[in-house]
Amino acid sequence: MRIIRVAIAAALLAVAASGCGGDSRDAAPKERESAFTPAHVETAEAAPRPEREGAPTARVIARTWLRATPDGRRLERLGTRTEFGSPRILSVVGERDGWLRVLAPELPNGRRGWVLASRTRPGSTNISLVIDRSERRLRMLRGSRTIRRLPVAVGRPGTPTPTGRFAVTDKLHTGSPDSPYGCCALALTGHQTKLLAGWPGGDRLAIHGTPQPETVGKEISLGCMRAHRRDIRALMRTVPLGSPVTVRR
């Protein structure tokens, strides 16, 4: 794995300071300023190796349009890298006549977009994540086999973790295990749709570490999922970009 260093951009701050990440203490200005704010972050450039079986992915290899339907209305222009500098690897949920139906963070929860298959390189991943919100547990699967179970904090009443199917877009290192996001985070395509009134941050969902391990396993966050350090590090090592993530009630 080659590690590249990228300067923090406004988009990164939007995710890092998002309403999904913390409890009420995270809403304080000093907490928002401390989240993901070192001079640089480390972004893992880890394109998943194609598997013979598994969930299909597509690495964008040339700028292309995300469209509402095959050859339909243009929604967003996608580059070969995410806003955090990772290879843009999309989770594929359908295919039609040279077009791929994909998950992308540029879309609202529950919506899918289409990209030209010829602008991508096919791949797949046999790793997936399933989060049970009511049990506050995460399962990591290889194919249909559970290979790891771990507790996670989820959104508190009023700001519950959204349910649905998402995908991993980035693997981010904060540079400090004492940051509000712990050592690292898996950024997801999903968005928190129930932000606090007046919240100035962004809305992207993530699975991340925490300097407050006592909160893991509780309904306490503003939407993101928190894990113990050893568990988030295991996810960072094992979960490829583009892996599907399902959140259940």
N, C-alpha and C positions, 0 to 999 in steps of 0.2 A: 504494500500500500504506500503510495506516495502522498505526503502531506504538503499541501500548499497553504500559504498564508495570504489572506485577503483583507483589505482595509474594510472597516465597518462602514456601511452605507445606511442611508435612511431606511431602506427596506429591512435591513437587519435589525435596526432599532425598533421598527414597528413590530417585528415578531418578538424580539427579546423583551420589550416592554408591554407585550400584549396583555389583555385582560384575562387570558386563560391561565396565567402561570401561578398566581400565588393566592394567599389568603388576604384578609383585610389589611394586614401589616404590609403586604406587598404594594398596596395602593399609595403608601406614603411616598412623597417626592424622593427622599433619599434612597428608598428601595428601588424605585423606577430607574434612577440614575445609575445604580450599581449593577443592574442586570445586563449581562453581555456587553460591558463597556470597557474592556481592555483595549489597548491600541489596535490589536489585531485579534482575529480568532483563527483557529485552525479548522479547516474544512477537509474532511476525508474524501479524497477522490478515489472512490471504490466502485467502479462499474461492475455490476454482477456478471459473473461468467455465465454464458448461456447454459441452461440445463436441458436435458432431453425431455424432461417432464417438469411441469410446474406452472405457476402463474406467468403469463406472457408479459414482457416489458418491451419498451422501445426507447433506445437512446437517440436523442435528436442530434443529427450530425450536420445539419444545415438549417439556417433560419427558415422558419415556416410559420404558417398561420394556423392558429387554433380556431376552428370553425364550429358553428352551431349544428350543421349537418354536413354530410359529404359534399364538398364543393359549394357549400352554402355560405351564409353570412359570416363575415370575419369577426372574430371576438377579440383575440389578442395575438400579437406577434411573439413567437417563442424563439429564443436564441438557443445556442448549444449548451449554455450553462445557466444555472439558476441565479437568482439575485445574490446568493451567498458564495458563488464560485464553484459549486459542485457540478459535475456532468448532469445534464438534464435527462433523467431517466424516468419515463412515464409508465404508469401501470396501465396495461391494455385490458379493456373489458369487452371489446367487440371488434369486428372487422367486416368491411364491405367494399368490394370492388376497388381495392388498392387504397382504402382509407382505414384508419385505425380509430376506434372509439376509446378515449383515454380519460383518466383522472388528472386534474391539474389544479394547482392552488389558485389560478386565476379565475376559477369558476366557483359559484356558490355551492354549498353542501348539497349533495344529491343530484347535481347536474353533471353531464358528461360533454366532452367536446370531441372533435374529429381532427386528425392530422393526416397528411399524406404519408403513406408507408414508405415511399421512396425517399423521404427526407429523414428517415430513421434507420437505425441498425437494430435488428431483432435480438431479443435475449429472453431470459426467463429467470425466475427465482422460485425455489421450492420452500422458501421460508415465508411464513405469514404470522401475524399477531392477531390475537382475539382478546379483547378487553370486556369483561363482564362488569358493568357499572354497579349493579346491585351488590355483587360480592366483592367488588374492589380488588379484582384479581386479573392478572394478565397471563395469557398462555402464549408461548412461542412454539410454533409447530414447524416441523420439517415434513412436507407432504401432509399426511393426515395424522402423523404421530406427534404428540406433545413432547417436546424436549426440555422445556423449562416452564415452571410456574412461579409467579412472583406477585407480591402484593403491590398495589399502587394506590396513591391518593387520587381522588377524582373530584369533579366539581361539586361544590356545596349547593344546597337548596337555593334556588334563585339564579344560580349560574351553573347549571348542570353541564357535564361533559356531553357534547352532542353525540347522538348515535348515528350509525351509518357506516358506509365503506369509504375508507380513505387510503392513502399510500404514503410511504416515506419519501420525502424529497431531498433531505440533506441530513448529514451527520456532523454536528457542530461541537467543537470543544471551546469552553469558555476561557480556559487558561487559568482558572481558579476554582478549586473545589468548594470554596466558601461563598461563591456567587449565589444569588437566589435560585439559579438554575443548576447548581452543583457543578460537576465536572464537565457535563456534556448533555446534549439533547438530540433527539431524533425529531426533526421538523416534519410535519404532516401536511397533506393537501387541505385538511379541514379548517373550518373557521368557527369561532365562538359567536353564536348568533344572539346571545343574551348578555351583552356587556353591561357593566355598571353604568348608571347615568353619569355623564360627564367624563367617562374614562378617556384619557387622551392617547392611549396606546393603540396598538394594532389588535388583530383578532385571530391570528394563526394559532392552531393547536400544535402541541408538542408533547412528547414523552421525555421527561428530563430528570436529572438528579435534584437534590435539595440539601441545603445545610441544616434542615430541620427533620431529621429522620423519624422523629416521633410522630410526624404528620402522615407518614406513609400508611396506607390502609384506611384512611379516613375520608369522609366527604368534606373537604376543606378548601380546595383550590377554586380558582375562578374559571376552571374548565380544563386546564391541562392535567396530565397525569404525571405524578411524581413517583420515583422509584429509589430504592436504596442504591448507594454508590456501586456496590458489587454487581447489582442487577443491571443498572444502566450501562455499566462498562461491558457486561456480557452482551447486551443488546447491540451496543456499538460495534463489538467485534464480529457479531454473527449476522446481523440483519442487513441485507444489501439494499441499496437505493432502489426504489420502485416496488418494494415489497408491500403487499396489501395489508391493511390494518382495519379490522372490523370492531366497532364499539357497539355492544349490546346493552339493553336496559338491565 
